[in-house]
């Protein structure tokens, strides 16, 4: 069977509050706008985002170019997950003042929330160019670069975020993940340790440091770190699946199955756990059970190439040669070149 699959999760903050904390009125002589603006800030802080939107809109009826009211309304829209309208407002603020770095930053967050990575990256870079220098903007620029596979750029941005705020645990965590992707496991582990020192209760970091130790060959230490992640969050199905993968490599197949079953009980749609459970059952020569698990993984993810390859191997053991070849053909189509060697054997 193929090696089990582990997942390295990069944590991303929820929407950062971009509401302007400075409530000083831009146009001091407009008292009506000031009153409505302050009311909007109070409602925003109280969590009444619809009320805040109404108040900021009222402020704008007295002063249509009131940048802070526009930006704060955009923030309230974002809190309601109305990122389309948030972008409209951020762009309106930018039209009034193209150098408003807070508007560019907020626009970047809104675009990122809509999975518009190119627009998000451009907005963050413009905010930085305009003079916004804090850990948040560099952190999110790093997130976008990392997700785009631009590892060097991500590394640079996360480092800048840490320079501006040495207590940013997320930046240390994500920079560690970039370094792990670069196979710099020792450096990655040091960054994860720094994140843990800042926030010892971040289960995601223990999961990630476990992954780095696993990839560096320290299976016993990885097992312990995954255990800590799971103790911090017993519903952490990704850490359970990753620990199952380590147990598989340690030839604890029964333990791997138990962890996969726990992961599935938490998230029944988690295809990776079914694939890994199939691997463990196949090692125990429970080929019928493994085939069932691989089939479930494929039902959940029809492009799961490794699951097709693994099910094909299982079906061969069950003497379903036609089904095996069909699976290997699909694995080949999905990009697993070694499936060809299995297919040729039956040509």
N, C-alpha and C positions, 0 to 999 in steps of 0.2 A: 504494500500500500504506500501511497505517497505520504510525505510528512504531514502532520496535522497543521492546520492553519491557525495562526494567532492574529489578533487584531490589536494594533496600536492606535489608541484613540487620542486624538488631539483635542484637548478641551478648549472650548471657545466660550468666552463670557456671553451672558445674555446682553440685551441692549444696554449700552452704557448711557447713563443719564447725561445728555448733552444740553439740558436746560441751563441757560445762563444764570449763574448764581448771583451776579451783580444786578440788582434790581433798580439801579439808578436810571432815571428816565433820560432817554437820548435827547428828546426835545422838552426841556424842563418847563417851558411855558404852557404846555398842553396838559392841563390838570386832569381833564376827563380821560385822556389816554393813560396817564399815570395811574389813576385809580383803577381802571379796568385791568391794566397790566399787573398791578400788585395783587388784585383779586385773582387773576389767572394763576400767578405764582403760588398763592395760598392754596387754591383748589388743586393744582398740580401736586404740591407736596402732600396734600391730604389723600391723593389717589383718585380724585374725581377728574379724570382726564377729559371726559365730555364737557363738564362744566368749565374746565380750563380752556378748552378750545373755544367755547362760546365767549369767554371773557377776553381772550386774546384777539378774537375776531372783532369784538366790540372796540377794543383798543385801536385796532387798525381802521375802524370807521372814522376815528378822529385823526389818525396819522397813518396814511397808507404806506409810508416808507419807514415805519417803525421796525427796524431790523430785529431787535430783541424779541418783540412780540411775534414776529414771523418765525424766528428760530424756535422759540418756546412752544409755539403752536405745532410746529413740525415735530418737536419732541413728544408732545402729547399725542399726536397722531401715531407716532412710532410705538408709544406705550400701548396703543390699541391695535397694534400690528397692521395699521393702515399705512404701509410703507410707500405706496404709490402717492398718496396725498402728502406724505412727509417729504418726499423728493420734490414734489411741486413747490412746497413752501421753501425748502432749502435752496432750490434754484431761483426762486423769487428773491430771497435774501442775497444771493450771489449776484443777481442782475443789478440790484441796488448798490451792492458793494462787492466787487469781484475779489477783494483781498480779505474778505471775512473768513478767517480760517476755521472758526467754529462751524460755520455753515458748510464748508467743504468737508469737514470731519463728519458732521452729522449726515451729510449726503452719502459719504462713503459707507457709514454704518447701515443706512437704509438700503443702499444698493447691495451690500453684502447680505443683508437679511433676505433679499429677493434672489440670491444666488447670481447676481450680476457682478462677477468678480472683476472683469476688466474695468467697468465703470467705478467699482469700489476702489480698486488700486489707483486709478487716475485721481480720484477725489482725495484719497489719503496723501498722495504725493503732492497734490496742489496745496493741501492744508499745510504740509511740511514746508513747501516752498514759500508759502505766505508767512511763515514764521511760527507755526504752532509747534512747540517743542515740549512734549510731555510723553510719558510712557504709554498712554493709551493709543495715541495715533501711530506710534511706531509698532506697538504690539499688534494692532489690527493690520497694519501694512505687512507685518511678518506673517500673520495668519493667511492672508491672501496669497502672498508669495509662496508659502509652504504648500498650500493647496494647489497652486499652479505648477508645482514641481521645481520652482526656482530656489534651490536650496541655499546658494550663496547669498542671494538677496534676502531670503528669510533670516538667515543667520545674522546678517548685518542689522536688520531691523530689530530683531529680538535683543541683540546686544545693545542697541541704542535705547530700547525700552528699559533694559536693566540699568544702563548708565543713568537714566533720568530717575529711575525708582528702583534701588537695589532690593526693595522689599516686594517686588512684583513676582509672586510665586508662579503665576501663570506663564510669565515670560521665561522664567528659568525652566519650567516644565516643557514648554514648547521648543525652546532652544535645545533642550536635551533630546527631544524627538527628532529635530533636524539633524543633530549630530549622530543619532542612532541610524537615521536613514543614510548617513554618509559612512556608516560602519565605524564611526569613532566611538566605540562603546565605552571606553574608560572616561572620555570627556563627557559623554552623555550621562553616565552614572553620577559624575560630580555635579552636573547641573540639576539632576533629579534630587540629589541629596540637599542641595541648596534650597530647592523648592520645599522639601520636607521640613527643613530647619525653620523656614518662614511659616509654614502651615502644616503641622504634623498630621492633620486630619483630612488631607486631600487624598482620597482613595485612588483617584486617577494617576497620581504621581507614583504610588506604590505599584500600580499596575504597569506603568511605563518603565520603572526601574527594574521590575521583574522581567520585562521583555528584553531590556538591554542586557541584563545578566544572563538570561537564557541564550541570547544570540552570541554572547561571549563565552558560552560553555559552562557557566556556573549554575547548573540546574538546581542544586540544593538551595542556593541563595534565592533563585528565582521563585522556587516553590514557597519559600517563607514570605517573600514580598507579596506575591499574589494572595497568600493567606491573610496578610494584614489588610490589603485592599478589600477583601471579602468581609473581614470582621468589621471594618469601618462602614461598609455598605453591603449587607447580606443579599441585596437585590442586584448586585453588580454582576450581571450575567456574562459580560465580556471577560472580566477577570476569572470567573469560573471556567469559561471556555479555554482561556489561556493556561490556567493551571492544569486543565485536562490535557492540553497539548504537552506540557512538561511531564506530566505523569506518564503519558504515552511514550515519550522518549526514554523515561526511566523504567519502561516496561511494566509499569503498574497499570495494566489495562482495565482491571476492575475499578480502580480508583478514578481513572479517566472517564469511564462510563458514568459513574456516580456524579462527577462534576458536570458532565454534559447533560445528564437528566435534570440536575438542579437548574442549569442555565435555561433549559427548555421549559421547565415549569414556570420560570419567571417570564420568559419571552418565547412563546410557542412558535413564533415566526422567524426564529434565529437560525438561518440555514447552516451557518458555520458549525454550530454545535451538533447538528444532525450528521454533517460530514465527518466531524471528529469522532463522534460516537460510532459511526460506521467503521472507521479505521480501527478503533479499539476492538469492536466485535469481530472484525475480520481477523485480527491477530489471535483472537480466541477461537478461530475457526467457526464462528457463528455466521456463516456466509448469508444465510437466509435473513437473519436479523440485520446484518450489515447492508444487504441489498435494499431492505425496506427503509433504512435510515438514509441511504444515498438517494433513493427515490423521493423521499420527503424533502431532502435538501434541494433537489432539482425542481420539485413542484414550487418551492418557495422562491427559487432563483433559477429561471430557465437558462441562464447564461453561465451557470456554475461549472466551468470547464473541468476542474479537478474532480468534482463529484461524478461527472460523466466517466472520466477515466477510471476512477475507483470502482464505480458500479460495473463497468465493463470487466475489470479484473475479477470482481465478485461473481459476475455471471459466468465467466469462464470457469471458475471453480465449481459453479453449480451446473456446468456442462450446457449452459444456454449460450452456445457459441455465436449464433446469429444475433442475439441480443447484445452480446459482448462487443461484436464488431460494430454494430449500430452505435453503441455508446462511444467507442473509440473514434469512430468517424466524426461524431459530434464534437468530441474533445479536440480533435484535430482542427475542425472548422473554427472552434473557439480559441485556437492559438496554442495548444499544447503539442509541440512538434514530436515529442517522443511517442505520442499515440501511434504514429506511423509504423514504428517498429512492432507494435502489437498487431496492427492490421496486416502487415506483410506476412506474418506467421500463418495467417489463414487464407492468404491469396492462392 
